[in-house]
Amino acid sequence: MADPGLTHGAWLERVPELVSECVDLWELRLGEPYAAGAAGYTARVELVDGMPAVLKLIYPHREAEHEAAALRHLDGEGTVRLLAHDPERCALLLECCEPGTPLWQVGGDAALDVIIELLPRLWKSAGEPFRPLAEEAAWWVEQLPGEWERAGRPFERALLDAGIDALRELPRSQGDQVLVHQDLHGENILAAQREPWLVIDPKPLVGEREFALAPVVRSFELGETRRDVIRRLDRLSSELGLDRERARWWTIGQTLAWSCDSRYRPRHVRTVRWLLEATA
């Protein structure tokens, strides 16, 4: 799916054509677009029978490579349902979440209650086509030093080394392997009608459950003080019966891996510093 030669700008120029093709393919009535996302386009649509749905076009990139497969595998269990998929256009037709309020708006502890209920429902056994967490961690280890250099060494080498060490060591001693969502934050869970809350935008890997806490722990939408970050780590690991130290180090490793080219880098780096201090 990922095409290294396709820039985001070039893909955006193609979006109107892709939308038109999808409208014809699935006989849709096109509505208003949602606010632009970081790596995709979404719009309200109606199916031929009048049922509301969402058209999603994905800018091809590594993390979203198996999003449709993850939604199909989960089959609506705590997630939006996949109604149709066109791999050629990286287009998904999805169940509509209404009213669509993002979870972060309900507040930190109430939001964590919802996530603690949802996460075990997402942890299904899975194999191909999903990429193993160990393979992804090895790729991060390989890519991180170059990204750090290209970003102008935005934080000290000791921080980089701590993240790389974690990403090297943790995969060797993982627990049970399940489907994990590596981008489950406060914007990716929406208020819905079929269930009170549904997960969107799965970025799937297959790995141990502790890794699945990483995006939630660093989700600044749920509170961005040191106390907020450590409380999320403590509550999630305790109430889900997971190893706090492994979850802490997975969060350090993945957060650094995703930080160098992120507009949220200062927040991510600050979170990593807090977590390095937060020994049990």
C-alpha positions as CSV (number, residue, x, y, z in Angstrom):
1,M,0.0,0.0,0.0
2,A,2.7,2.5,1.0
3,D,4.2,4.2,-2.0
4,P,7.4,6.1,-1.1
5,G,7.3,8.0,-4.4
6,L,3.8,9.5,-3.7
7,T,4.0,12.7,-1.7
8,H,1.2,13.9,0.5
9,G,0.8,17.0,-1.7
10,A,0.5,14.9,-4.9
11,W,-2.0,12.6,-3.2
12,L,-4.1,15.6,-2.1
13,E,-4.3,16.7,-5.7
14,R,-5.8,13.4,-6.6
15,V,-8.4,13.4,-3.8
16,P,-11.3,15.0,-5.8
17,E,-10.8,12.4,-8.6
18,L,-10.7,9.6,-6.1
19,V,-13.9,10.9,-4.4
20,S,-15.7,11.0,-7.7
21,E,-14.7,7.5,-8.6
22,C,-15.8,6.2,-5.2
23,V,-19.2,7.9,-5.5
24,D,-19.7,6.2,-8.8
25,L,-18.3,2.8,-7.6
26,W,-20.6,2.6,-4.5
27,E,-23.5,4.7,-5.7
28,L,-23.1,7.3,-3.0
29,R,-24.7,10.6,-2.4
30,L,-21.8,12.9,-1.2
31,G,-22.2,15.1,1.8
32,E,-20.0,17.5,3.7
33,P,-16.4,16.5,4.4
34,Y,-15.2,16.2,8.0
35,A,-12.3,18.3,9.2
36,A,-9.1,17.3,7.4
37,G,-7.0,14.6,9.1
38,A,-3.3,14.1,9.2
39,A,-3.2,11.4,6.6
40,G,-6.6,11.0,5.0
41,Y,-9.9,12.5,3.7
42,T,-13.3,11.7,5.2
43,A,-16.8,12.8,4.2
44,R,-20.4,12.1,5.1
45,V,-22.2,10.1,2.4
46,E,-25.5,8.3,2.0
47,L,-25.8,4.8,0.5
48,V,-28.3,4.0,-2.2
49,D,-30.8,3.0,0.5
50,G,-30.4,6.3,2.3
51,M,-28.3,4.9,5.2
52,P,-25.6,7.3,6.4
53,A,-22.0,6.3,6.1
54,V,-18.5,7.7,5.9
55,L,-16.2,7.7,2.9
56,K,-12.6,7.5,3.9
57,L,-9.6,7.9,1.6
58,I,-6.2,7.1,3.1
59,Y,-2.9,8.6,2.1
60,P,-0.9,5.4,1.6
61,H,1.6,5.1,4.5
62,R,3.1,2.3,6.6
63,E,1.0,2.5,9.7
64,A,-2.4,2.4,7.8
65,E,-1.4,-0.4,5.5
66,H,-3.8,-2.9,7.0
67,E,-6.5,-0.7,8.4
68,A,-9.2,-2.3,6.4
69,A,-8.1,-5.8,7.3
70,A,-8.1,-4.8,11.0
71,L,-11.7,-3.5,10.8
72,R,-12.8,-6.6,9.0
73,H,-11.1,-8.8,11.6
74,L,-12.7,-6.9,14.5
75,D,-16.1,-7.0,12.7
76,G,-17.6,-4.1,14.7
77,E,-16.4,-5.4,18.1
78,G,-15.9,-2.0,19.8
79,T,-15.0,-0.5,16.4
80,V,-16.7,1.1,13.4
81,R,-17.9,-1.5,10.9
82,L,-16.2,-1.7,7.5
83,L,-18.9,-1.7,4.8
84,A,-16.7,-1.8,1.7
85,H,-13.1,-1.5,0.7
86,D,-11.4,-0.6,-2.6
87,P,-7.6,-1.4,-2.2
88,E,-6.7,0.3,-5.5
89,R,-7.9,3.7,-4.3
90,C,-7.1,3.1,-0.6
91,A,-10.8,3.8,0.0
92,L,-13.0,2.6,2.8
93,L,-16.7,2.9,3.3
94,L,-17.5,2.9,7.0
95,E,-20.2,2.9,9.5
96,C,-21.1,6.4,10.6
97,C,-20.6,7.5,14.2
98,E,-23.2,10.0,15.4
99,P,-23.0,12.3,17.2
100,G,-19.2,11.6,16.7
101,T,-18.0,13.4,19.8
102,P,-14.4,12.5,20.4
103,L,-13.7,10.8,23.7
104,W,-11.3,13.4,25.0
105,Q,-14.2,15.8,25.5
106,V,-15.6,13.8,28.4
107,G,-12.5,14.3,30.6
108,G,-9.5,12.3,31.7
109,D,-10.9,9.7,34.2
110,A,-14.2,9.2,32.5
111,A,-12.4,8.7,29.2
112,L,-10.0,6.2,30.8
113,D,-13.1,4.2,32.1
114,V,-14.2,3.9,28.5
115,I,-10.8,2.9,27.2
116,I,-10.3,0.3,29.9
117,E,-13.6,-1.3,28.8
118,L,-12.8,-1.1,25.1
119,L,-9.2,-2.3,25.0
120,P,-9.7,-6.0,25.9
121,R,-12.4,-6.2,23.2
122,L,-9.8,-5.2,20.6
123,W,-7.2,-7.8,21.7
124,K,-8.1,-10.6,19.3
125,S,-5.8,-13.3,18.1
126,A,-4.4,-12.4,14.7
127,G,-1.7,-13.4,12.2
128,E,-1.2,-12.4,8.6
129,P,-1.5,-9.9,7.0
130,F,-0.7,-7.9,10.2
131,R,2.9,-6.9,10.9
132,P,4.5,-8.3,14.1
133,L,5.4,-5.7,16.7
134,A,8.9,-7.2,16.8
135,E,9.4,-6.4,13.1
136,E,8.0,-2.9,13.5
137,A,10.3,-2.3,16.6
138,A,13.3,-3.4,14.6
139,W,12.3,-1.0,11.8
140,W,12.1,1.9,14.3
141,V,15.5,1.0,15.7
142,E,16.9,1.2,12.1
143,Q,15.1,4.4,11.2
144,L,15.4,6.4,14.4
145,P,19.0,7.6,14.3
146,G,18.6,9.0,10.8
147,E,15.3,10.7,11.6
148,W,16.9,12.2,14.7
149,E,19.8,13.6,12.6
150,R,17.5,14.9,9.8
151,A,15.4,16.7,12.5
152,G,18.4,18.5,13.7
153,R,19.0,16.4,16.9
154,P,16.0,17.8,18.6
155,F,16.7,16.1,21.9
156,E,19.8,14.7,23.6
157,R,21.4,11.5,22.4
158,A,20.9,9.8,25.8
159,L,17.1,10.1,25.3
160,L,17.4,8.6,21.8
161,D,19.6,5.7,23.2
162,A,17.0,5.0,25.9
163,G,14.3,4.6,23.3
164,I,16.4,2.4,21.0
165,D,17.5,0.2,23.9
166,A,13.9,-0.4,24.9
167,L,12.8,-1.2,21.3
168,R,15.7,-3.7,21.0
169,E,15.1,-5.5,24.3
170,L,11.3,-5.6,24.7
171,P,10.4,-7.7,21.7
172,R,12.6,-10.6,22.9
173,S,10.4,-11.3,25.9
174,Q,6.8,-10.5,24.8
175,G,3.7,-12.1,26.2
176,D,0.7,-13.4,24.3
177,Q,0.4,-11.9,20.8
178,V,-2.9,-10.1,19.9
179,L,-4.0,-7.4,17.6
180,V,-3.0,-4.0,19.0
181,H,-4.0,-0.5,17.8
182,Q,-0.8,1.6,17.8
183,D,-2.6,5.0,17.5
184,L,-5.5,4.7,20.0
185,H,-5.7,8.3,21.4
186,G,-8.5,10.6,22.6
187,E,-9.5,11.6,19.0
188,N,-9.8,8.1,17.7
189,I,-12.8,7.0,19.9
190,L,-16.1,8.6,18.9
191,A,-19.6,8.7,20.4
192,A,-21.9,6.5,18.4
193,Q,-25.4,5.0,18.3
194,R,-24.8,1.3,17.9
195,E,-22.6,1.4,21.0
196,P,-21.9,4.4,23.2
197,W,-18.3,4.6,21.9
198,L,-16.6,3.1,18.9
199,V,-12.9,3.0,17.9
200,I,-11.8,4.4,14.5
201,D,-8.5,4.5,12.5
202,P,-6.9,1.2,13.7
203,K,-3.2,1.1,13.0
204,P,-2.7,-2.6,13.5
205,L,0.2,-4.6,14.7
206,V,0.4,-8.0,16.4
207,G,2.2,-7.9,19.7
208,E,1.8,-8.1,23.5
209,R,-1.0,-6.2,25.3
210,E,1.4,-3.9,27.2
211,F,2.3,-2.2,23.9
212,A,-1.3,-1.2,23.4
213,L,-1.2,1.2,26.3
214,A,1.5,3.4,24.7
215,P,-0.7,5.6,22.6
216,V,-3.2,6.1,25.4
217,V,-0.5,7.0,27.9
218,R,0.9,9.7,25.6
219,S,-2.5,10.9,24.5
220,F,-2.2,14.6,25.6
221,E,-5.8,15.2,24.6
222,L,-6.7,13.3,27.8
223,G,-4.6,15.6,30.0
224,E,-1.0,16.8,29.4
225,T,0.5,17.3,32.9
226,R,3.0,14.9,34.4
227,R,0.4,13.7,36.8
228,D,-2.0,13.0,33.9
229,V,0.5,10.9,32.1
230,I,1.6,8.8,35.1
231,R,-2.0,8.4,36.2
232,R,-2.9,6.9,32.8
233,L,0.0,4.5,33.0
234,D,-0.9,3.5,36.5
235,R,-4.6,3.1,36.0
236,L,-4.3,1.2,32.6
237,S,-1.7,-1.2,33.8
238,S,-3.3,-1.9,37.1
239,E,-6.9,-2.2,36.1
240,L,-6.1,-4.3,33.0
241,G,-3.6,-6.5,34.9
242,L,-0.6,-5.6,32.8
243,D,3.1,-5.2,33.5
244,R,3.6,-1.5,34.3
245,E,7.3,-1.4,33.5
246,R,6.9,-3.0,30.1
247,A,4.1,-0.6,29.2
248,R,6.2,2.3,30.4
249,W,9.2,1.3,28.2
250,W,7.0,0.5,25.2
251,T,5.5,4.0,25.5
252,I,9.0,5.5,25.7
253,G,10.2,3.6,22.7
254,Q,7.2,4.1,20.4
255,T,6.7,7.8,21.4
256,L,10.3,8.6,20.5
257,A,10.0,6.6,17.2
258,W,6.9,8.7,16.3
259,S,8.3,12.0,17.5
260,C,11.0,13.1,15.1
261,D,8.8,14.1,12.2
262,S,5.7,15.0,14.3
263,R,4.3,18.4,14.9
264,Y,3.7,17.2,18.5
265,R,7.4,16.5,19.1
266,P,7.8,18.8,22.1
267,R,4.9,17.2,23.8
268,H,6.1,13.7,23.0
269,V,9.6,14.4,24.2
270,R,8.3,15.9,27.4
271,T,6.1,12.8,28.0
272,V,9.2,10.6,27.5
273,R,11.2,12.6,30.1
274,W,8.4,12.1,32.6
275,L,8.2,8.4,31.9
276,L,11.9,7.9,32.3
277,E,11.6,9.3,35.8
278,A,8.4,7.3,36.6
279,T,10.0,4.1,37.9
280,A,7.7,1.9,40.0
